[in-house]
């Protein structure tokens, strides 16, 4: 899944090494091994219950 092309804004975020390691571990469980930013988008979409395919 690629990031949306329209109506987006860059975001800089600092995370602890342990959180980055946890994200990387979870990424490896995905069939397509998403990038870190994509994995964070997926987590946020699920947590916020946003259906990006309808946007």
PDB file of N, CA, C, O and CB in Angstrom:
ATOM      1  N   UNK A   1       0.848  -1.176   0.000  1.00  0.00           N
ATOM      2  CA  UNK A   1       0.000   0.000   0.000  1.00  0.00           C
ATOM      3  C   UNK A   1       0.889   1.233   0.000  1.00  0.00           C
ATOM      4  O   UNK A   1       1.735   1.394   0.880  1.00  0.00           O
ATOM      5  CB  UNK A   1      -0.962   0.001   1.219  1.00  0.00           C
ATOM      6  N   UNK A   2       0.708   2.069  -0.946  1.00  0.00           N
ATOM      7  CA  UNK A   2       1.490   3.310  -1.028  1.00  0.00           C
ATOM      8  C   UNK A   2       0.807   4.403  -0.211  1.00  0.00           C
ATOM      9  O   UNK A   2      -0.407   4.368  -0.009  1.00  0.00           O
ATOM     10  CB  UNK A   2       1.660   3.765  -2.508  1.00  0.00           C
ATOM     11  N   UNK A   3       1.578   5.354   0.250  1.00  0.00           N
ATOM     12  CA  UNK A   3       0.966   6.457   0.987  1.00  0.00           C
ATOM     13  C   UNK A   3       0.070   7.279   0.075  1.00  0.00           C
ATOM     14  O   UNK A   3       0.287   7.333  -1.136  1.00  0.00           O
ATOM     15  CB  UNK A   3       2.043   7.349   1.617  1.00  0.00           C
ATOM     16  N   UNK A   4      -0.923   7.910   0.652  1.00  0.00           N
ATOM     17  CA  UNK A   4      -1.799   8.750  -0.175  1.00  0.00           C
ATOM     18  C   UNK A   4      -1.012   9.840  -0.889  1.00  0.00           C
ATOM     19  O   UNK A   4      -0.047  10.369  -0.338  1.00  0.00           O
ATOM     20  CB  UNK A   4      -2.897   9.382   0.683  1.00  0.00           C
ATOM     21  N   UNK A   5      -1.413  10.179  -2.107  1.00  0.00           N
ATOM     22  CA  UNK A   5      -0.710  11.180  -2.901  1.00  0.00           C
ATOM     23  C   UNK A   5      -1.264  12.581  -2.689  1.00  0.00           C
ATOM     24  O   UNK A   5      -0.561  13.563  -2.927  1.00  0.00           O
ATOM     25  CB  UNK A   5      -0.782  10.821  -4.364  1.00  0.00           C
ATOM     26  N   UNK A   6      -2.511  12.690  -2.247  1.00  0.00           N
ATOM     27  CA  UNK A   6      -3.157  13.990  -2.114  1.00  0.00           C
ATOM     28  C   UNK A   6      -3.415  14.312  -0.649  1.00  0.00           C
ATOM     29  O   UNK A   6      -3.564  13.422   0.189  1.00  0.00           O
ATOM     30  CB  UNK A   6      -4.469  14.022  -2.904  1.00  0.00           C
ATOM     31  N   UNK A   7      -3.463  15.587  -0.369  1.00  0.00           N
ATOM     32  CA  UNK A   7      -3.847  16.073   0.945  1.00  0.00           C
ATOM     33  C   UNK A   7      -3.056  15.386   2.064  1.00  0.00           C
ATOM     34  O   UNK A   7      -3.640  14.867   3.015  1.00  0.00           O
ATOM     35  CB  UNK A   7      -5.337  15.864   1.157  1.00  0.00           C
ATOM     36  N   UNK A   8      -1.736  15.386   1.944  1.00  0.00           N
ATOM     37  CA  UNK A   8      -0.872  14.780   2.955  1.00  0.00           C
ATOM     38  C   UNK A   8       0.106  15.813   3.488  1.00  0.00           C
ATOM     39  O   UNK A   8       0.281  16.890   2.916  1.00  0.00           O
ATOM     40  CB  UNK A   8      -0.113  13.571   2.376  1.00  0.00           C
ATOM     41  N   UNK A   9       0.726  15.461   4.580  1.00  0.00           N
ATOM     42  CA  UNK A   9       1.700  16.344   5.200  1.00  0.00           C
ATOM     43  C   UNK A   9       2.772  15.481   5.857  1.00  0.00           C
ATOM     44  O   UNK A   9       2.462  14.473   6.492  1.00  0.00           O
ATOM     45  CB  UNK A   9       1.025  17.297   6.238  1.00  0.00           C
ATOM     46  N   UNK A  10       4.029  15.877   5.703  1.00  0.00           N
ATOM     47  CA  UNK A  10       5.129  15.133   6.319  1.00  0.00           C
ATOM     48  C   UNK A  10       5.087  15.320   7.832  1.00  0.00           C
ATOM     49  O   UNK A  10       4.677  16.365   8.337  1.00  0.00           O
ATOM     50  CB  UNK A  10       6.499  15.594   5.751  1.00  0.00           C
ATOM     51  N   UNK A  11       5.516  14.292   8.531  1.00  0.00           N
ATOM     52  CA  UNK A  11       5.526  14.309   9.984  1.00  0.00           C
ATOM     53  C   UNK A  11       6.845  13.712  10.465  1.00  0.00           C
ATOM     54  O   UNK A  11       7.213  12.606  10.069  1.00  0.00           O
ATOM     55  CB  UNK A  11       4.309  13.527  10.566  1.00  0.00           C
ATOM     56  N   UNK A  12       7.548  14.439  11.312  1.00  0.00           N
ATOM     57  CA  UNK A  12       8.784  13.924  11.902  1.00  0.00           C
ATOM     58  C   UNK A  12       8.455  13.419  13.293  1.00  0.00           C
ATOM     59  O   UNK A  12       7.754  14.086  14.054  1.00  0.00           O
ATOM     60  CB  UNK A  12       9.908  15.019  11.947  1.00  0.00           C
ATOM     61  N   UNK A  13       8.959  12.248  13.621  1.00  0.00           N
ATOM     62  CA  UNK A  13       8.609  11.606  14.878  1.00  0.00           C
ATOM     63  C   UNK A  13       9.835  10.927  15.466  1.00  0.00           C
ATOM     64  O   UNK A  13      10.521  10.174  14.776  1.00  0.00           O
ATOM     65  CB  UNK A  13       7.470  10.591  14.677  1.00  0.00           C
ATOM     66  N   UNK A  14      10.109  11.186  16.722  1.00  0.00           N
ATOM     67  CA  UNK A  14      11.195  10.493  17.413  1.00  0.00           C
ATOM     68  C   UNK A  14      10.599   9.360  18.233  1.00  0.00           C
ATOM     69  O   UNK A  14       9.615   9.542  18.949  1.00  0.00           O
ATOM     70  CB  UNK A  14      12.009  11.472  18.320  1.00  0.00           C
ATOM     71  N   UNK A  15      11.211   8.187  18.115  1.00  0.00           N
ATOM     72  CA  UNK A  15      10.764   7.012  18.855  1.00  0.00           C
ATOM     73  C   UNK A  15      11.947   6.387  19.582  1.00  0.00           C
ATOM     74  O   UNK A  15      13.094   6.504  19.149  1.00  0.00           O
ATOM     75  CB  UNK A  15      10.099   5.983  17.909  1.00  0.00           C
ATOM     76  N   UNK A  16      11.652   5.729  20.682  1.00  0.00           N
ATOM     77  CA  UNK A  16      12.708   5.022  21.411  1.00  0.00           C
ATOM     78  C   UNK A  16      13.193   3.838  20.580  1.00  0.00           C
ATOM     79  O   UNK A  16      12.466   3.328  19.727  1.00  0.00           O
ATOM     80  CB  UNK A  16      12.200   4.542  22.803  1.00  0.00           C
ATOM     81  N   UNK A  17      14.390   3.419  20.828  1.00  0.00           N
ATOM     82  CA  UNK A  17      14.953   2.267  20.115  1.00  0.00           C
ATOM     83  C   UNK A  17      14.079   1.040  20.339  1.00  0.00           C
ATOM     84  O   UNK A  17      13.880   0.251  19.414  1.00  0.00           O
ATOM     85  CB  UNK A  17      16.406   1.987  20.579  1.00  0.00           C
ATOM     86  N   UNK A  18      13.558   0.866  21.541  1.00  0.00           N
ATOM     87  CA  UNK A  18      12.723  -0.313  21.812  1.00  0.00           C
ATOM     88  C   UNK A  18      11.430  -0.276  20.990  1.00  0.00           C
ATOM     89  O   UNK A  18      10.954  -1.322  20.548  1.00  0.00           O
ATOM     90  CB  UNK A  18      12.388  -0.398  23.316  1.00  0.00           C
ATOM     91  N   UNK A  19      10.863   0.907  20.781  1.00  0.00           N
ATOM     92  CA  UNK A  19       9.661   1.012  19.969  1.00  0.00           C
ATOM     93  C   UNK A  19       9.981   0.739  18.499  1.00  0.00           C
ATOM     94  O   UNK A  19       9.212   0.067  17.812  1.00  0.00           O
ATOM     95  CB  UNK A  19       9.025   2.401  20.130  1.00  0.00           C
ATOM     96  N   UNK A  20      11.098   1.250  18.020  1.00  0.00           N
ATOM     97  CA  UNK A  20      11.513   0.988  16.635  1.00  0.00           C
ATOM     98  C   UNK A  20      11.742  -0.507  16.434  1.00  0.00           C
ATOM     99  O   UNK A  20      11.327  -1.074  15.423  1.00  0.00           O
ATOM    100  CB  UNK A  20      12.802   1.784  16.285  1.00  0.00           C
ATOM    101  N   UNK A  21      12.400  -1.137  17.396  1.00  0.00           N
ATOM    102  CA  UNK A  21      12.629  -2.590  17.309  1.00  0.00           C
ATOM    103  C   UNK A  21      11.308  -3.356  17.271  1.00  0.00           C
ATOM    104  O   UNK A  21      11.167  -4.319  16.516  1.00  0.00           O
ATOM    105  CB  UNK A  21      13.481  -3.074  18.501  1.00  0.00           C
ATOM    106  N   UNK A  22      10.340  -2.930  18.084  1.00  0.00           N
ATOM    107  CA  UNK A  22       9.031  -3.586  18.097  1.00  0.00           C
ATOM    108  C   UNK A  22       8.317  -3.408  16.762  1.00  0.00           C
ATOM    109  O   UNK A  22       7.695  -4.346  16.262  1.00  0.00           O
ATOM    110  CB  UNK A  22       8.165  -3.031  19.235  1.00  0.00           C
ATOM    111  N   UNK A  23       8.399  -2.214  16.181  1.00  0.00           N
ATOM    112  CA  UNK A  23       7.793  -1.963  14.867  1.00  0.00           C
ATOM    113  C   UNK A  23       8.449  -2.857  13.815  1.00  0.00           C
ATOM    114  O   UNK A  23       7.765  -3.461  12.989  1.00  0.00           O
ATOM    115  CB  UNK A  23       7.933  -0.463  14.471  1.00  0.00           C
ATOM    116  N   UNK A  24       9.776  -2.933  13.853  1.00  0.00           N
ATOM    117  CA  UNK A  24      10.493  -3.772  12.888  1.00  0.00           C
ATOM    118  C   UNK A  24      10.117  -5.243  13.030  1.00  0.00           C
ATOM    119  O   UNK A  24       9.966  -5.942  12.028  1.00  0.00           O
ATOM    120  CB  UNK A  24      12.001  -3.605  13.062  1.00  0.00           C
ATOM    121  N   UNK A  25       9.964  -5.716  14.255  1.00  0.00           N
ATOM    122  CA  UNK A  25       9.555  -7.111  14.475  1.00  0.00           C
ATOM    123  C   UNK A  25       8.168  -7.361  13.891  1.00  0.00           C
ATOM    124  O   UNK A  25       7.930  -8.389  13.257  1.00  0.00           O
ATOM    125  CB  UNK A  25       9.567  -7.451  15.982  1.00  0.00           C
ATOM    126  N   UNK A  26       7.263  -6.423  14.108  1.00  0.00           N
ATOM    127  CA  UNK A  26       5.890  -6.578  13.611  1.00  0.00           C
ATOM    128  C   UNK A  26       5.835  -6.492  12.086  1.00  0.00           C
ATOM    129  O   UNK A  26       5.050  -7.195  11.449  1.00  0.00           O
ATOM    130  CB  UNK A  26       4.977  -5.510  14.228  1.00  0.00           C
ATOM    131  N   UNK A  27       6.682  -5.614  11.493  1.00  0.00           N
ATOM    132  CA  UNK A  27       6.746  -5.499  10.036  1.00  0.00           C
ATOM    133  C   UNK A  27       7.085  -6.835   9.398  1.00  0.00           C
ATOM    134  O   UNK A  27       6.538  -7.193   8.355  1.00  0.00           O
ATOM    135  CB  UNK A  27       7.777  -4.447   9.626  1.00  0.00           C
ATOM    136  N   UNK A  28       7.988  -7.568  10.031  1.00  0.00           N
ATOM    137  CA  UNK A  28       8.444  -8.847   9.469  1.00  0.00           C
ATOM    138  C   UNK A  28       7.349  -9.909   9.444  1.00  0.00           C
ATOM    139  O   UNK A  28       7.477 -10.914   8.744  1.00  0.00           O
ATOM    140  CB  UNK A  28       9.624  -9.365  10.262  1.00  0.00           C
ATOM    141  N   UNK A  29       6.288  -9.698  10.194  1.00  0.00           N
ATOM    142  CA  UNK A  29       5.171 -10.641  10.193  1.00  0.00           C
ATOM    143  C   UNK A  29       4.208 -10.401   9.035  1.00  0.00           C
ATOM    144  O   UNK A  29       3.382 -11.259   8.724  1.00  0.00           O
ATOM    145  CB  UNK A  29       4.421 -10.554  11.504  1.00  0.00           C
ATOM    146  N   UNK A  30       4.311  -9.243   8.398  1.00  0.00           N
ATOM    147  CA  UNK A  30       3.451  -8.910   7.262  1.00  0.00           C
ATOM    148  C   UNK A  30       3.970  -9.620   6.006  1.00  0.00           C
ATOM    149  O   UNK A  30       5.177  -9.785   5.829  1.00  0.00           O
ATOM    150  CB  UNK A  30       3.395  -7.365   7.041  1.00  0.00           C
ATOM    151  N   UNK A  31       3.059 -10.028   5.155  1.00  0.00           N
ATOM    152  CA  UNK A  31       3.435 -10.747   3.928  1.00  0.00           C
ATOM    153  C   UNK A  31       4.316  -9.901   3.015  1.00  0.00           C
ATOM    154  O   UNK A  31       5.213 -10.425   2.354  1.00  0.00           O
ATOM    155  CB  UNK A  31       2.185 -11.184   3.170  1.00  0.00           C
ATOM    156  N   UNK A  32       4.059  -8.578   2.976  1.00  0.00           N
ATOM    157  CA  UNK A  32       4.790  -7.714   2.057  1.00  0.00           C
ATOM    158  C   UNK A  32       5.933  -6.937   2.711  1.00  0.00           C
ATOM    159  O   UNK A  32       6.595  -6.151   2.033  1.00  0.00           O
ATOM    160  CB  UNK A  32       3.843  -6.753   1.427  1.00  0.00           C
ATOM    161  N   UNK A  33       6.183  -7.131   3.997  1.00  0.00           N
ATOM    162  CA  UNK A  33       7.210  -6.416   4.769  1.00  0.00           C
ATOM    163  C   UNK A  33       7.214  -4.922   4.410  1.00  0.00           C
ATOM    164  O   UNK A  33       8.073  -4.455   3.662  1.00  0.00           O
ATOM    165  CB  UNK A  33       8.615  -7.035   4.509  1.00  0.00           C
ATOM    166  N   UNK A  34       6.248  -4.191   4.951  1.00  0.00           N
ATOM    167  CA  UNK A  34       6.150  -2.765   4.644  1.00  0.00           C
ATOM    168  C   UNK A  34       7.312  -1.955   5.226  1.00  0.00           C
ATOM    169  O   UNK A  34       8.012  -2.416   6.128  1.00  0.00           O
ATOM    170  CB  UNK A  34       4.838  -2.219   5.166  1.00  0.00           C
ATOM    171  N   UNK A  35       7.503  -0.767   4.710  1.00  0.00           N
ATOM    172  CA  UNK A  35       8.498   0.142   5.273  1.00  0.00           C
ATOM    173  C   UNK A  35       8.032   0.563   6.670  1.00  0.00           C
ATOM    174  O   UNK A  35       6.877   0.348   7.038  1.00  0.00           O
ATOM    175  CB  UNK A  35       8.712   1.393   4.346  1.00  0.00           C
ATOM    176  N   UNK A  36       8.929   1.153   7.429  1.00  0.00           N
ATOM    177  CA  UNK A  36       8.531   1.643   8.756  1.00  0.00           C
ATOM    178  C   UNK A  36       7.390   2.646   8.668  1.00  0.00           C
ATOM    179  O   UNK A  36       6.403   2.510   9.391  1.00  0.00           O
ATOM    180  CB  UNK A  36       9.723   2.281   9.464  1.00  0.00           C
ATOM    181  N   UNK A  37       7.501   3.663   7.791  1.00  0.00           N
ATOM    182  CA  UNK A  37       6.390   4.610   7.704  1.00  0.00           C
ATOM    183  C   UNK A  37       5.068   3.941   7.319  1.00  0.00           C
ATOM    184  O   UNK A  37       4.019   4.292   7.859  1.00  0.00           O
ATOM    185  CB  UNK A  37       6.721   5.693   6.701  1.00  0.00           C
ATOM    186  N   UNK A  38       5.109   2.993   6.400  1.00  0.00           N
ATOM    187  CA  UNK A  38       3.885   2.300   5.992  1.00  0.00           C
ATOM    188  C   UNK A  38       3.320   1.485   7.152  1.00  0.00           C
ATOM    189  O   UNK A  38       2.104   1.447   7.343  1.00  0.00           O
ATOM    190  CB  UNK A  38       4.158   1.384   4.779  1.00  0.00           C
ATOM    191  N   UNK A  39       4.177   0.840   7.923  1.00  0.00           N
ATOM    192  CA  UNK A  39       3.705   0.051   9.058  1.00  0.00           C
ATOM    193  C   UNK A  39       3.038   0.963  10.088  1.00  0.00           C
ATOM    194  O   UNK A  39       2.000   0.617  10.651  1.00  0.00           O
ATOM    195  CB  UNK A  39       4.874  -0.733   9.703  1.00  0.00           C
ATOM    196  N   UNK A  40       3.636   2.123  10.330  1.00  0.00           N
ATOM    197  CA  UNK A  40       3.046   3.075  11.272  1.00  0.00           C
ATOM    198  C   UNK A  40       1.703   3.563  10.749  1.00  0.00           C
ATOM    199  O   UNK A  40       0.760   3.701  11.527  1.00  0.00           O
ATOM    200  CB  UNK A  40       3.994   4.268  11.512  1.00  0.00           C
ATOM    201  N   UNK A  41       1.591   3.832   9.429  1.00  0.00           N
ATOM    202  CA  UNK A  41       0.304   4.220   8.837  1.00  0.00           C
ATOM    203  C   UNK A  41      -0.742   3.131   9.065  1.00  0.00           C
ATOM    204  O   UNK A  41      -1.874   3.424   9.451  1.00  0.00           O
ATOM    205  CB  UNK A  41       0.462   4.497   7.324  1.00  0.00           C
ATOM    206  N   UNK A  42      -0.365   1.882   8.829  1.00  0.00           N
ATOM    207  CA  UNK A  42      -1.307   0.768   9.008  1.00  0.00           C
ATOM    208  C   UNK A  42      -1.780   0.670  10.456  1.00  0.00           C
ATOM    209  O   UNK A  42      -2.966   0.475  10.722  1.00  0.00           O
ATOM    210  CB  UNK A  42      -0.656  -0.557   8.581  1.00  0.00           C
ATOM    211  N   UNK A  43      -0.853   0.805  11.371  1.00  0.00           N
ATOM    212  CA  UNK A  43      -1.206   0.731  12.794  1.00  0.00           C
ATOM    213  C   UNK A  43      -2.155   1.871  13.165  1.00  0.00           C
ATOM    214  O   UNK A  43      -3.162   1.658  13.840  1.00  0.00           O
ATOM    215  CB  UNK A  43       0.069   0.782  13.678  1.00  0.00           C
ATOM    216  N   UNK A  44      -1.821   3.080  12.717  1.00  0.00           N
ATOM    217  CA  UNK A  44      -2.668   4.229  13.028  1.00  0.00           C
ATOM    218  C   UNK A  44      -4.054   4.097  12.394  1.00  0.00           C
ATOM    219  O   UNK A  44      -5.059   4.408  13.032  1.00  0.00           O
ATOM    220  CB  UNK A  44      -1.998   5.516  12.554  1.00  0.00           C
ATOM    221  N   UNK A  45      -4.111   3.642  11.152  1.00  0.00           N
ATOM    222  CA  UNK A  45      -5.398   3.456  10.488  1.00  0.00           C
ATOM    223  C   UNK A  45      -6.259   2.453  11.249  1.00  0.00           C
ATOM    224  O   UNK A  45      -7.458   2.663  11.436  1.00  0.00           O
ATOM    225  CB  UNK A  45      -5.193   2.990   9.041  1.00  0.00           C
ATOM    226  N   UNK A  46      -5.636   1.369  11.682  1.00  0.00           N
ATOM    227  CA  UNK A  46      -6.381   0.353  12.429  1.00  0.00           C
ATOM    228  C   UNK A  46      -6.826   0.902  13.776  1.00  0.00           C
ATOM    229  O   UNK A  46      -7.974   0.707  14.175  1.00  0.00           O
ATOM    230  CB  UNK A  46      -5.528  -0.912  12.626  1.00  0.00           C
ATOM    231  N   UNK A  47      -5.940   1.580  14.474  1.00  0.00           N
ATOM    232  CA  UNK A  47      -6.253   2.126  15.790  1.00  0.00           C
ATOM    233  C   UNK A  47      -7.355   3.179  15.701  1.00  0.00           C
ATOM    234  O   UNK A  47      -8.249   3.237  16.545  1.00  0.00           O
ATOM    235  CB  UNK A  47      -4.998   2.728  16.427  1.00  0.00           C
ATOM    236  N   UNK A  48      -7.272   4.005  14.667  1.00  0.00           N
ATOM    237  CA  UNK A  48      -8.268   5.050  14.475  1.00  0.00           C
ATOM    238  C   UNK A  48      -9.498   4.571  13.721  1.00  0.00           C
ATOM    239  O   UNK A  48     -10.473   5.309  13.578  1.00  0.00           O
ATOM    240  CB  UNK A  48      -7.655   6.203  13.746  1.00  0.00           C
ATOM    241  N   UNK A  49      -9.450   3.334  13.240  1.00  0.00           N
ATOM    242  CA  UNK A  49     -10.521   2.713  12.470  1.00  0.00           C
ATOM    243  C   UNK A  49     -10.896   3.538  11.249  1.00  0.00           C
ATOM    244  O   UNK A  49     -12.064   3.843  11.011  1.00  0.00           O
ATOM    245  CB  UNK A  49     -11.737   2.508  13.344  1.00  0.00           C
ATOM    246  N   UNK A  50      -9.868   3.891  10.482  1.00  0.00           N
ATOM    247  CA  UNK A  50     -10.048   4.669   9.249  1.00  0.00           C
ATOM    248  C   UNK A  50      -9.961   3.723   8.059  1.00  0.00           C
ATOM    249  O   UNK A  50      -9.037   2.915   7.960  1.00  0.00           O
ATOM    250  CB  UNK A  50      -8.977   5.810   9.132  1.00  0.00           C
ATOM    251  N   UNK A  51     -10.916   3.829   7.172  1.00  0.00           N
ATOM    252  CA  UNK A  51     -10.891   3.043   5.930  1.00  0.00           C
ATOM    253  C   UNK A  51     -10.363   3.937   4.830  1.00  0.00           C
ATOM    254  O   UNK A  51     -11.119   4.705   4.236  1.00  0.00           O
ATOM    255  CB  UNK A  51     -12.313   2.481   5.564  1.00  0.00           C
ATOM    256  N   UNK A  52      -9.062   3.845   4.548  1.00  0.00           N
ATOM    257  CA  UNK A  52      -8.451   4.730   3.559  1.00  0.00           C
ATOM    258  C   UNK A  52      -8.851   4.389   2.135  1.00  0.00           C
ATOM    259  O   UNK A  52      -8.709   5.226   1.243  1.00  0.00           O
ATOM    260  CB  UNK A  52      -6.957   4.679   3.681  1.00  0.00           C
ATOM    261  N   UNK A  53      -9.348   3.182   1.900  1.00  0.00           N
ATOM    262  CA  UNK A  53      -9.742   2.813   0.546  1.00  0.00           C
ATOM    263  C   UNK A  53     -10.994   3.565   0.097  1.00  0.00           C
ATOM    264  O   UNK A  53     -11.234   3.682  -1.104  1.00  0.00           O
ATOM    265  CB  UNK A  53      -9.979   1.312   0.463  1.00  0.00           C
ATOM    266  N   UNK A  54     -11.782   4.068   1.017  1.00  0.00           N
ATOM    267  CA  UNK A  54     -12.987   4.807   0.659  1.00  0.00           C
ATOM    268  C   UNK A  54     -12.720   6.285   0.462  1.00  0.00           C
ATOM    269  O   UNK A  54     -13.616   7.010   0.029  1.00  0.00           O
ATOM    270  CB  UNK A  54     -14.040   4.621   1.714  1.00  0.00           C
ATOM    271  N   UNK A  55     -11.516   6.760   0.766  1.00  0.00           N
ATOM    272  CA  UNK A  55     -11.195   8.174   0.650  1.00  0.00           C
ATOM    273  C   UNK A  55     -10.741   8.529  -0.739  1.00  0.00           C
ATOM    274  O   UNK A  55     -10.430   9.689  -1.009  1.00  0.00           O
ATOM    275  CB  UNK A  55     -10.138   8.556   1.644  1.00  0.00           C
TER     276      UNK A  55
END
